[in-house]
Amino acid sequence: MDQFRIFINKIEKDGQLIYCEKDPEVKKLAEEFSNKGIGYKPYSVHPYRIESGVTYLITSNGEVPLRVFGEHNLQNLSGAKLVCNALGLSNEQFYQAISSFKGASKRLELVKETAQSVFYKDFAHSPSKLKATTAALKQQFPNRRLIACMELHTFSSLNKAFLVQYQGAMETADRALVYFNPHTLAHKRLPDISAEEVKAAFGSNNVEVYTAADKVIATLKSEQWNNANLLMMTSGNFDGVDFKQLAQELFH
């Protein structure tokens, strides 16, 4: 938190601190600097509702349909709105612009959509992001099955001591496929881990562990995609998988 403390210290008098009140540490820091002579504007998740796979912002001037979803995005959206207000933009200008925002690349990025299915890819690999992203897609389409896949790819995610932090990270998926390549462990000079250890670390019965990318793809091809969604999360690419080609093969 030292960097946040340094940042707040650098805000000049009559400046503003816009911060997420759902983060207890940041909220504590804001209270610590309450006598600094700056303005404090906390934000949280923007009020919303979901209907037929679309998130609508609830505003004083009616509802605004979005092209993004998930509470993490709606939280960031609230912060962005306060920044835009501070720069002189009206609420109406902000809502008009945000309605066409497609989101950041590789963050719940739409690969393909049909009448019965959607396929998203995401850079998520940390436990908190994995949990938030999986939950967001399930919340957006509660009546569809969710098949979520993730690749243990980074140095930390393949560290045996770190694995326990993935406890419950994919429990909201109907089926969770976790993949890692044992050769990556050797390349990163990390101790071996077993599929059983990975499954135990995630700690939910919906998790299946794979050590060959082609078996992950074969499993996805054996799925019935009527009224089902696919989420693939990785900072890599499942050892060379072309997501657009996969989408064409899965969703005819």
C-alpha positions in Angstrom: 0.0 0.0 0.0 3.0 2.3 0.2 2.6 3.3 -3.5 -1.0 4.3 -2.9 0.1 6.4 0.1 2.8 8.1 -2.0 0.2 8.8 -4.7 -2.2 10.4 -2.2 0.6 12.5 -0.8 1.3 13.9 -4.2 -2.3 15.2 -4.8 -2.2 19.0 -4.5 -4.5 21.0 -2.3 -8.1 21.2 -3.7 -7.3 18.1 -5.9 -9.5 15.0 -5.8 -9.0 11.4 -4.8 -11.4 9.1 -6.6 -11.2 5.6 -5.1 -13.0 2.3 -4.8 -14.8 2.1 -1.5 -15.1 -1.7 -1.8 -11.3 -2.0 -1.3 -10.9 -1.9 2.5 -7.2 -1.0 2.3 -7.7 1.9 0.0 -10.7 3.1 2.0 -8.6 3.0 5.1 -5.9 5.1 3.4 -8.6 7.7 2.3 -9.6 8.0 6.0 -6.0 8.3 7.0 -5.6 11.3 4.8 -9.0 12.9 5.5 -7.4 16.1 6.7 -5.2 16.7 3.7 -7.4 19.4 2.2 -8.5 17.4 -1.0 -11.8 16.1 -2.2 -12.7 12.5 -1.7 -15.0 10.7 -4.1 -15.6 7.0 -3.4 -17.3 4.7 -5.9 -18.7 1.2 -6.0 -20.6 -0.9 -8.5 -23.0 1.1 -10.7 -26.6 0.1 -10.2 -27.7 -2.3 -13.0 -29.9 -5.1 -14.1 -29.5 -8.0 -16.5 -32.0 -9.1 -19.0 -31.6 -11.7 -21.8 -27.8 -11.5 -21.6 -27.6 -7.7 -21.7 -26.6 -5.5 -18.8 -28.5 -2.2 -18.4 -27.2 0.7 -16.3 -30.0 2.1 -14.1 -29.7 5.9 -14.2 -32.0 8.9 -13.3 -32.7 9.4 -17.0 -33.6 5.8 -17.8 -31.7 2.6 -18.6 -28.5 2.4 -20.7 -27.7 -0.9 -22.4 -24.0 -1.9 -22.3 -21.7 -4.1 -24.4 -19.7 -5.0 -21.4 -20.7 -6.8 -18.2 -19.6 -8.1 -14.9 -19.3 -6.3 -11.5 -15.6 -5.6 -12.0 -16.4 -3.7 -15.2 -19.3 -1.9 -13.5 -17.1 -0.9 -10.7 -14.5 0.5 -13.0 -17.2 2.2 -15.0 -18.3 4.1 -11.9 -14.8 5.3 -11.3 -14.5 6.4 -14.9 -17.7 8.3 -14.6 -16.4 10.3 -11.7 -13.2 11.1 -13.5 -15.1 12.3 -16.6 -17.4 14.4 -14.4 -14.3 16.0 -12.8 -13.1 16.8 -16.3 -16.3 18.6 -17.1 -18.3 15.9 -18.9 -22.0 15.6 -18.0 -23.6 12.3 -17.0 -25.5 12.3 -20.3 -22.3 12.6 -22.3 -20.7 9.8 -20.3 -23.6 7.4 -20.6 -23.9 8.0 -24.4 -20.2 7.2 -24.9 -20.1 4.2 -22.5 -23.0 2.4 -24.3 -20.8 1.7 -27.3 -17.7 0.7 -25.3 -16.6 -2.9 -26.1 -14.2 -3.3 -23.3 -10.4 -3.7 -23.2 -8.7 -6.2 -25.5 -8.4 -9.7 -23.9 -10.7 -8.8 -21.1 -13.9 -10.7 -21.6 -13.3 -10.3 -25.3 -16.0 -11.8 -27.5 -14.8 -14.4 -29.9 -18.1 -15.6 -31.4 -21.8 -15.3 -30.6 -24.7 -17.3 -31.8 -28.4 -17.4 -30.8 -27.6 -20.2 -28.3 -24.0 -19.6 -27.3 -21.2 -17.1 -26.7 -17.5 -17.7 -26.6 -15.3 -15.3 -24.6 -11.5 -15.2 -24.1 -9.9 -13.4 -21.2 -6.4 -12.7 -19.9 -7.4 -13.8 -16.4 -4.9 -16.0 -14.7 -4.7 -14.8 -11.1 -7.1 -16.4 -8.6 -9.2 -13.2 -8.0 -9.5 -12.4 -11.7 -10.3 -16.0 -12.5 -13.1 -16.0 -9.9 -14.5 -12.7 -11.0 -14.5 -13.4 -14.7 -16.1 -16.9 -14.3 -18.8 -15.5 -12.0 -19.5 -12.5 -14.3 -20.2 -14.7 -17.3 -22.4 -17.1 -15.3 -24.3 -14.1 -13.9 -24.8 -12.7 -17.3 -26.3 -15.9 -18.7 -27.6 -17.8 -15.6 -29.8 -20.2 -17.6 -27.0 -21.4 -19.8 -24.3 -24.0 -19.0 -20.9 -22.5 -18.6 -17.8 -24.4 -19.6 -14.8 -22.5 -18.4 -11.2 -23.3 -19.3 -8.0 -21.9 -17.9 -4.3 -22.4 -18.5 -1.8 -22.4 -15.7 0.9 -20.6 -17.6 2.6 -17.9 -15.4 5.5 -18.5 -13.0 3.4 -17.9 -10.0 0.4 -20.0 -11.1 2.6 -23.0 -11.7 4.3 -22.6 -8.3 3.1 -25.4 -5.9 3.1 -23.1 -2.9 0.8 -20.6 -4.8 -1.7 -23.1 -6.1 -3.7 -23.2 -2.9 -4.8 -19.6 -3.6 -7.0 -21.0 -6.5 -9.4 -22.6 -4.0 -12.9 -22.1 -5.3 -11.7 -19.9 -8.2 -13.9 -21.7 -10.8 -16.7 -23.0 -8.7 -19.4 -21.0 -10.5 -18.7 -22.8 -13.8 -20.8 -25.9 -14.6 -17.7 -27.5 -16.0 -14.1 -26.3 -15.4 -11.2 -27.4 -17.4 -7.7 -26.6 -16.0 -4.7 -27.1 -18.3 -1.0 -27.0 -17.7 1.9 -28.2 -19.8 4.5 -30.2 -17.7 7.2 -29.0 -20.1 6.5 -25.4 -19.1 7.4 -26.4 -15.5 10.7 -27.7 -16.7 11.3 -24.7 -18.8 10.7 -22.4 -15.9 12.8 -24.7 -13.6 9.9 -25.3 -11.2 9.2 -28.4 -9.3 6.8 -30.9 -10.8 3.1 -30.8 -9.9 0.6 -33.5 -10.5 -2.9 -33.2 -11.9 -4.2 -34.5 -8.6 -2.4 -31.6 -6.7 -3.9 -29.1 -9.1 -7.5 -30.5 -8.7 -7.1 -30.5 -4.9 -5.9 -26.9 -5.0 -9.0 -25.7 -6.9 -11.1 -27.6 -4.4 -14.4 -28.0 -6.3 -15.9 -31.1 -7.9 -16.5 -29.4 -11.3 -12.8 -29.2 -12.0 -11.0 -31.5 -14.5 -7.3 -31.2 -15.0 -5.5 -31.8 -18.4 -1.8 -31.9 -19.2 -2.3 -32.0 -23.0 -3.9 -29.2 -25.0 -5.2 -31.4 -27.7 -7.3 -33.3 -25.1 -8.8 -30.0 -23.9 -9.8 -29.2 -27.5 -11.2 -32.8 -28.0 -13.3 -32.4 -24.8 -14.7 -29.1 -26.0 -15.5 -30.6 -29.4 -17.4 -33.4 -27.6 -19.6 -30.9 -25.8 -23.2 -30.0 -26.8 -23.2 -26.2 -27.3 -26.9 -25.7 -27.4 -27.7 -23.2 -24.6 -24.1 -23.3 -23.4 -21.3 -20.7 -23.2 -17.5 -21.1 -23.4 -14.9 -19.1 -21.5 -11.2 -19.6 -22.1 -8.8 -17.8 -19.7 -5.0 -17.6 -20.2 -2.1 -15.3 -20.5 -0.9 -17.7 -23.2 -2.8 -19.5 -25.9 -3.2 -23.2 -24.8 0.0 -24.1 -26.7 -1.0 -22.5 -30.0 -4.8 -22.8 -30.1 -6.4 -20.5 -32.7 -9.5 -19.2 -30.8 -11.3 -18.0 -33.9 -10.8 -21.3 -35.7 -11.9 -23.2 -32.6 -15.0 -21.0 -32.5 -15.9 -21.9 -36.1 -15.4 -25.6 -35.3 -17.5 -25.5 -32.1 -20.3 -23.2 -33.1 -21.5 -24.0 -36.6 
